[in-house]
Amino acid sequence: MIITEAEWQECKRRTDEWVDGLPRHEWIPLAIPEGVPELQGQRAFQHRDGRRVIATVGHHEGGWWLHVSVSRQKRIPSYEDLADVKRTFVTDTVQAVQVFPRRERHINIMPYCLHLWARLDTTDGLPDFGSEGTI
């Protein structure tokens, strides 16, 4: 999907606003390589334990969504890794989902990476999946 310069600038502004408002005590900001257009506007961080995170806010299907990816060098992040990243970069006040797309829509550019998506412009952004039991 191609977006206008104004749309890209708004996504970058929202990404910076979201990330700059988070307490990231143990996360070190990483530089995004210049000259790679698809990475521009993203924010990257590394934890002292080796985890890396990339965070981006974008407009999808009529709403603003936060996309957070977490990776490790030689293995898939654990549940605890993902939960910690969710608490830090999505926060405890916002719900997030991990998407498992249909096979034909699956893209894997990094084998040891997991992704979270969170709707930012609504109270919840997700249905109450626990309304008829537990989640």
TORDORO-269618 format. One line per field, with one value per atom (N, C-alpha, C): residue number from 1; atom name; x, y, z. Coordinates in Angstrom, 2 decimals, decimal comma, always signed. Layout:
N
seq <- NUM  ...
atom <- CA  ...
px <- X  ...
py <- Y  ...
pz <- Z  ...
END
This chain:
135
seq <- 1  1  1  2  2  2  3  3  3  4  4  4  5  5  5  6  6  6  7  7  7  8  8  8  9  9  9  10  10  10  11  11  11  12  12  12  13  13  13  14  14  14  15  15  15  16  16  16  17  17  17  18  18  18  19  19  19  20  20  20  21  21  21  22  22  22  23  23  23  24  24  24  25  25  25  26  26  26  27  27  27  28  28  28  29  29  29  30  30  30  31  31  31  32  32  32  33  33  33  34  34  34  35  35  35  36  36  36  37  37  37  38  38  38  39  39  39  40  40  40  41  41  41  42  42  42  43  43  43  44  44  44  45  45  45  46  46  46  47  47  47  48  48  48  49  49  49  50  50  50  51  51  51  52  52  52  53  53  53  54  54  54  55  55  55  56  56  56  57  57  57  58  58  58  59  59  59  60  60  60  61  61  61  62  62  62  63  63  63  64  64  64  65  65  65  66  66  66  67  67  67  68  68  68  69  69  69  70  70  70  71  71  71  72  72  72  73  73  73  74  74  74  75  75  75  76  76  76  77  77  77  78  78  78  79  79  79  80  80  80  81  81  81  82  82  82  83  83  83  84  84  84  85  85  85  86  86  86  87  87  87  88  88  88  89  89  89  90  90  90  91  91  91  92  92  92  93  93  93  94  94  94  95  95  95  96  96  96  97  97  97  98  98  98  99  99  99  100  100  100  101  101  101  102  102  102  103  103  103  104  104  104  105  105  105  106  106  106  107  107  107  108  108  108  109  109  109  110  110  110  111  111  111  112  112  112  113  113  113  114  114  114  115  115  115  116  116  116  117  117  117  118  118  118  119  119  119  120  120  120  121  121  121  122  122  122  123  123  123  124  124  124  125  125  125  126  126  126  127  127  127  128  128  128  129  129  129  130  130  130  131  131  131  132  132  132  133  133  133  134  134  134  135  135  135
atom <- N  CA  C  N  CA  C  N  CA  C  N  CA  C  N  CA  C  N  CA  C  N  CA  C  N  CA  C  N  CA  C  N  CA  C  N  CA  C  N  CA  C  N  CA  C  N  CA  C  N  CA  C  N  CA  C  N  CA  C  N  CA  C  N  CA  C  N  CA  C  N  CA  C  N  CA  C  N  CA  C  N  CA  C  N  CA  C  N  CA  C  N  CA  C  N  CA  C  N  CA  C  N  CA  C  N  CA  C  N  CA  C  N  CA  C  N  CA  C  N  CA  C  N  CA  C  N  CA  C  N  CA  C  N  CA  C  N  CA  C  N  CA  C  N  CA  C  N  CA  C  N  CA  C  N  CA  C  N  CA  C  N  CA  C  N  CA  C  N  CA  C  N  CA  C  N  CA  C  N  CA  C  N  CA  C  N  CA  C  N  CA  C  N  CA  C  N  CA  C  N  CA  C  N  CA  C  N  CA  C  N  CA  C  N  CA  C  N  CA  C  N  CA  C  N  CA  C  N  CA  C  N  CA  C  N  CA  C  N  CA  C  N  CA  C  N  CA  C  N  CA  C  N  CA  C  N  CA  C  N  CA  C  N  CA  C  N  CA  C  N  CA  C  N  CA  C  N  CA  C  N  CA  C  N  CA  C  N  CA  C  N  CA  C  N  CA  C  N  CA  C  N  CA  C  N  CA  C  N  CA  C  N  CA  C  N  CA  C  N  CA  C  N  CA  C  N  CA  C  N  CA  C  N  CA  C  N  CA  C  N  CA  C  N  CA  C  N  CA  C  N  CA  C  N  CA  C  N  CA  C  N  CA  C  N  CA  C  N  CA  C  N  CA  C  N  CA  C  N  CA  C  N  CA  C  N  CA  C  N  CA  C  N  CA  C  N  CA  C  N  CA  C  N  CA  C  N  CA  C  N  CA  C  N  CA  C  N  CA  C  N  CA  C  N  CA  C  N  CA  C  N  CA  C  N  CA  C  N  CA  C  N  CA  C  N  CA  C  N  CA  C  N  CA  C  N  CA  C  N  CA  C  N  CA  C  N  CA  C  N  CA  C
px <- +0,85  +0,00  +0,89  +0,62  +1,37  +0,57  +1,26  +0,61  +1,28  +0,57  +1,11  +2,16  +2,92  +3,91  +3,23  +2,08  +1,35  +0,88  +0,39  -0,03  +1,16  +2,30  +3,50  +3,95  +3,93  +4,34  +3,42  +2,12  +1,18  +1,45  +1,75  +2,11  +3,38  +4,37  +5,62  +5,38  +4,57  +4,27  +3,59  +2,60  +1,90  +2,80  +3,69  +4,65  +5,54  +6,11  +6,98  +6,22  +4,99  +4,19  +3,91  +3,55  +3,24  +4,48  +5,56  +6,77  +7,42  +7,44  +8,08  +7,34  +6,08  +5,29  +5,41  +6,22  +6,34  +7,56  +7,44  +8,64  +9,37  +10,50  +11,26  +12,58  +12,53  +13,70  +14,88  +14,64  +15,73  +15,89  +15,28  +15,32  +16,17  +17,13  +18,04  +17,55  +17,35  +16,94  +18,02  +17,58  +18,48  +18,20  +19,23  +19,06  +18,44  +17,55  +16,98  +17,90  +18,32  +19,25  +18,65  +19,44  +18,99  +19,03  +18,21  +18,20  +17,35  +16,61  +15,70  +14,30  +13,60  +12,33  +11,28  +11,19  +10,16  +10,40  +11,60  +11,88  +11,74  +11,72  +11,67  +10,35  +10,45  +9,27  +9,07  +9,77  +9,68  +10,62  +10,35  +11,23  +11,73  +13,01  +13,62  +14,34  +14,33  +14,93  +15,55  +16,55  +17,14  +17,18  +16,80  +16,86  +18,22  +18,65  +19,95  +20,02  +18,84  +18,84  +18,87  +18,98  +19,11  +17,85  +16,69  +15,47  +15,53  +14,94  +14,80  +13,33  +12,96  +11,57  +11,54  +10,57  +10,26  +8,80  +8,54  +7,18  +6,82  +5,59  +5,08  +3,59  +3,13  +1,70  +1,32  +0,23  -0,23  -1,74  -2,26  -3,70  -4,09  -4,97  -5,41  -6,91  -7,60  -9,04  -9,83  -9,53  -10,30  -9,92  -8,80  -8,41  -6,90  -6,45  -5,03  -4,61  -3,59  -3,12  -1,64  -1,27  +0,12  +0,57  +1,69  +2,29  +3,62  +3,80  +5,03  +5,56  +6,80  +7,42  +8,55  +8,73  +9,81  +10,56  +11,88  +12,69  +13,87  +14,39  +15,65  +16,55  +17,84  +18,81  +18,71  +18,55  +18,66  +17,48  +16,41  +15,24  +14,01  +12,86  +11,60  +11,45  +11,01  +10,79  +9,79  +9,99  +9,09  +7,80  +6,85  +5,63  +5,96  +6,88  +7,27  +7,90  +8,71  +9,28  +8,17  +7,21  +6,12  +5,25  +4,95  +4,12  +4,82  +6,12  +6,87  +6,86  +7,04  +7,00  +5,61  +4,58  +3,21  +3,02  +3,44  +3,30  +4,06  +5,25  +6,10  +5,67  +5,43  +5,21  +3,75  +2,88  +1,44  +0,75  +1,23  +0,77  -0,33  -0,58  -1,61  -3,02  -3,14  -4,46  -5,02  -4,23  -4,66  -4,57  -5,62  -5,59  -4,76  -4,16  -3,40  -3,72  -3,48  -3,69  -2,45  -2,28  -1,27  -2,04  -1,70  -2,45  -1,77  -2,58  -2,11  -2,83  -2,20  -2,89  -3,03  -3,90  -4,00  -2,63  -2,36  -1,04  -0,66  -1,57  -1,23  -0,93  -1,29  -1,00  +0,19  +0,75  +1,86  +3,17  +3,85  +5,15  +6,12  +7,25  +8,23  +9,58  +9,96  +11,26  +12,29  +11,84  +12,74  +12,17  +12,84  +12,25  +12,05  +12,70  +12,59  +11,90  +10,76  +10,06  +8,56  +7,99  +6,56  +6,00  +4,69  +4,08  +2,82  +2,61  +1,39  +0,77  -0,56  -1,32  -2,30  -2,42  -3,33  -4,00  -5,31  -6,09  -5,96  -5,57  -5,30  -6,40  -7,30  -8,27  -9,67  -9,78  -11,04  -10,73  -11,75  -11,55  -10,89  -11,39  -10,84  -10,25  -11,00  -10,54  -10,77  -11,17  -11,39  -12,68  -13,32  -14,50  -14,12  -15,10  -14,86  -14,89  -13,71  -13,62  -13,89  -13,81  -14,04  -15,45  -16,37  -17,73  -18,50  -18,10  -18,81  -17,92  -16,90  -15,99  -14,67  -13,60  -12,29  -11,53  -10,53  -9,69  -8,46
py <- -1,17  +0,00  +1,23  +2,14  +3,39  +4,49  +5,25  +6,35  +7,65  +8,75  +10,06  +10,48  +11,49  +12,04  +12,53  +13,19  +13,69  +12,54  +11,45  +10,29  +9,66  +9,57  +9,01  +9,86  +11,17  +12,08  +11,93  +11,74  +11,55  +10,23  +9,18  +7,89  +8,05  +8,72  +8,93  +9,76  +10,81  +11,66  +10,84  +10,02  +9,19  +8,12  +7,55  +6,58  +7,24  +8,39  +9,11  +9,49  +9,99  +10,40  +9,21  +8,07  +6,88  +6,39  +6,18  +5,61  +6,55  +7,84  +8,80  +8,92  +8,52  +8,58  +7,34  +6,36  +5,11  +5,10  +4,53  +4,33  +3,07  +3,25  +2,12  +1,97  +1,71  +1,74  +0,90  -0,30  -1,20  -1,37  -0,48  -0,59  +0,55  +0,20  +1,17  +1,46  +2,74  +3,07  +2,66  +2,15  +1,79  +2,71  +3,00  +3,82  +2,97  +3,60  +2,95  +3,27  +2,26  +2,54  +3,51  +4,47  +5,41  +4,73  +5,22  +4,68  +3,44  +3,07  +1,92  +2,48  +2,90  +3,62  +2,89  +1,56  +0,82  +0,81  +1,18  +1,23  +2,63  +3,62  +4,99  +5,24  +5,93  +6,19  +5,18  +4,05  +3,04  +3,43  +2,90  +3,09  +1,72  +1,60  +0,32  +0,44  -0,69  -0,73  -2,10  -2,14  -3,41  -3,46  -4,62  -4,87  -5,44  -5,29  -5,82  -7,34  -8,02  -9,48  -9,93  -8,97  -9,29  -9,14  -9,02  -8,84  -7,52  -7,51  -6,29  -6,06  -4,80  -4,40  -3,33  -3,43  -2,36  -1,99  -0,68  -0,19  +0,83  +0,72  +1,63  +1,83  +3,05  +3,33  +3,62  +2,97  +3,17  +3,15  +3,66  +3,71  +2,50  +1,64  +0,43  +0,28  +0,00  -0,30  +0,71  +1,99  +3,03  +3,35  +2,82  +3,11  +3,15  +3,68  +3,76  +2,55  +1,85  +0,62  +0,73  +0,19  +0,05  -1,35  -1,43  -2,72  -2,80  -3,85  -4,06  -5,45  -5,51  -6,81  -6,99  -8,22  -8,55  -9,75  -9,67  -10,76  -11,05  -12,24  -12,67  -13,15  -13,16  -13,52  -14,98  -15,91  -17,33  -18,19  -17,56  -18,35  -17,46  -18,08  -17,34  -16,81  -15,58  -15,05  -15,92  -16,01  -16,79  -16,01  -16,72  -16,05  -14,90  -15,12  -14,08  -12,88  -13,15  -12,07  -11,23  -11,91  -11,22  -10,46  -11,06  -10,39  -9,14  -9,21  -8,04  -6,93  -7,29  -6,30  -5,69  -6,50  -5,98  -4,96  -5,30  -4,37  -3,07  -3,17  -2,00  -1,15  -1,75  -0,98  -0,80  -1,67  -1,52  -0,95  -1,29  -0,91  -1,85  -1,79  -2,63  -2,09  -0,88  -0,28  -0,53  -1,14  -1,37  -2,86  -3,39  -4,80  -4,95  -6,11  -6,40  -7,82  -8,07  -9,40  -9,83  -11,13  -11,74  -12,38  -12,03  -12,48  -13,68  -14,68  -15,83  -15,81  -15,22  -15,07  -16,39  -16,35  -17,49  -17,73  -18,96  -19,31  -18,40  -18,11  -17,30  -15,84  -15,41  -14,02  -13,94  -15,09  -15,11  -14,67  -13,72  -13,25  -13,39  -14,00  -14,22  -13,71  -12,50  -11,96  -12,16  -12,61  -12,88  -14,07  -15,21  -16,43  -16,40  -15,51  -15,48  -14,21  -13,92  -12,67  -12,94  -12,26  -12,32  -10,90  -10,79  -9,49  -9,32  -8,10  -7,71  -6,53  -6,50  -5,39  -4,88  -3,55  -2,95  -1,74  -1,69  -0,54  +0,60  +1,78  +2,89  +3,93  +3,97  +5,06  +4,68  +3,58  +3,22  +2,78  +2,65  +2,26  +0,90  -0,07  -1,41  -1,85  -1,69  -2,11  -3,57  -4,34  -5,76  -6,18  -7,22  -7,72  -8,30  -8,49  -9,11  -10,61  -11,17  -12,61  -13,43  -12,83  -13,55  -13,45  -12,87  -12,65  -13,95  -15,03  -16,30  -17,34  -16,88  -17,80  -17,11  -17,87  -17,30  -17,16  -16,33  -16,13  -17,01
pz <- +0,00  +0,00  +0,00  -0,89  -0,98  -0,29  +0,55  +1,25  +0,86  +1,07  +0,73  +1,76  +1,42  +2,36  +3,63  +3,48  +4,66  +5,54  +4,94  +5,72  +6,43  +5,74  +6,35  +7,53  +7,36  +8,43  +9,65  +9,40  +10,52  +11,24  +10,50  +11,13  +11,96  +11,42  +12,15  +13,41  +13,30  +14,45  +15,54  +15,15  +16,13  +16,74  +15,94  +16,48  +17,52  +17,17  +18,11  +19,37  +19,22  +20,38  +21,30  +20,71  +21,52  +22,26  +21,51  +22,09  +23,10  +22,80  +23,70  +25,03  +25,08  +26,31  +27,19  +26,77  +27,52  +28,42  +29,62  +30,45  +29,99  +29,32  +28,75  +29,50  +30,77  +31,63  +31,14  +30,69  +30,33  +28,83  +28,06  +26,61  +26,04  +25,22  +24,60  +23,18  +22,84  +21,47  +20,46  +19,33  +18,23  +17,05  +16,30  +15,09  +13,99  +13,24  +12,07  +10,89  +10,12  +9,00  +7,99  +7,59  +6,56  +5,20  +4,29  +2,94  +2,78  +3,82  +3,71  +3,95  +2,88  +3,04  +3,87  +3,76  +4,49  +6,00  +6,45  +7,88  +8,47  +7,63  +8,13  +8,87  +9,99  +10,81  +11,91  +11,84  +12,89  +14,02  +15,19  +16,34  +16,78  +17,05  +17,40  +18,74  +19,49  +20,82  +21,04  +21,91  +22,33  +23,84  +24,36  +25,80  +26,14  +27,36  +27,78  +27,65  +27,60  +27,45  +25,98  +25,05  +23,64  +22,81  +23,46  +22,68  +21,92  +20,74  +19,95  +19,67  +19,67  +19,42  +18,34  +17,47  +16,52  +16,74  +16,86  +17,09  +16,02  +15,52  +14,50  +14,69  +14,52  +14,50  +13,05  +12,61  +11,24  +11,16  +10,05  +9,82  +8,98  +9,54  +8,86  +9,04  +7,94  +7,99  +8,82  +8,64  +9,30  +10,73  +11,22  +12,59  +12,74  +13,87  +14,19  +15,00  +14,50  +15,11  +15,44  +16,58  +16,98  +16,60  +15,90  +15,57  +16,32  +17,10  +17,86  +17,51  +17,06  +16,82  +17,83  +18,28  +19,21  +18,64  +18,67  +18,13  +19,03  +18,81  +19,43  +18,30  +18,55  +17,52  +17,07  +18,04  +17,70  +18,12  +18,60  +18,99  +19,01  +18,97  +19,06  +20,48  +20,63  +21,99  +22,76  +24,07  +24,92  +25,20  +25,82  +26,25  +27,20  +28,12  +29,08  +28,36  +27,32  +26,51  +25,89  +25,27  +24,59  +25,57  +26,72  +27,73  +28,26  +28,48  +28,95  +27,91  +26,65  +25,57  +25,47  +25,64  +25,62  +26,74  +27,96  +29,09  +28,84  +28,27  +28,09  +26,91  +25,76  +24,54  +24,16  +24,65  +24,39  +25,63  +26,79  +28,13  +28,61  +29,90  +30,50  +30,27  +29,76  +29,57  +28,17  +27,30  +25,91  +25,62  +24,99  +24,58  +23,31  +23,13  +21,92  +21,47  +20,19  +19,63  +18,88  +18,82  +17,98  +16,83  +15,61  +14,44  +13,80  +13,48  +12,73  +11,37  +10,35  +9,06  +8,31  +7,32  +6,41  +5,77  +5,42  +4,85  +3,69  +2,79  +1,61  +1,95  +3,15  +3,57  +4,53  +4,87  +5,83  +5,15  +5,77  +5,30  +6,47  +6,21  +7,29  +6,82  +7,28  +6,91  +8,02  +9,19  +10,31  +11,07  +11,08  +11,65  +13,17  +13,88  +15,34  +15,81  +15,23  +15,51  +15,73  +16,74  +17,01  +16,93  +16,67  +16,44  +17,30  +17,75  +18,45  +17,72  +17,70  +17,13  +18,18  +18,29  +19,26  +18,63  +18,74  +18,24  +19,24  +18,78  +19,68  +19,75  +18,79  +18,74  +19,23  +19,97  +20,61  +22,04  +22,83  +24,22  +24,33  +23,59  +23,64  +22,31  +21,26  +19,96  +19,64  +20,64  +20,44  +21,13  +20,62  +21,31  +22,67  +23,53  +24,84  +24,66  +24,32  +24,08  +25,33  +26,50  +27,75  +28,26  +27,49  +27,97  +28,23  +27,59  +27,79  +28,47  +29,15  +29,83  +30,07  +30,04  +30,28  +28,98  +28,99  +27,80  +27,94
END
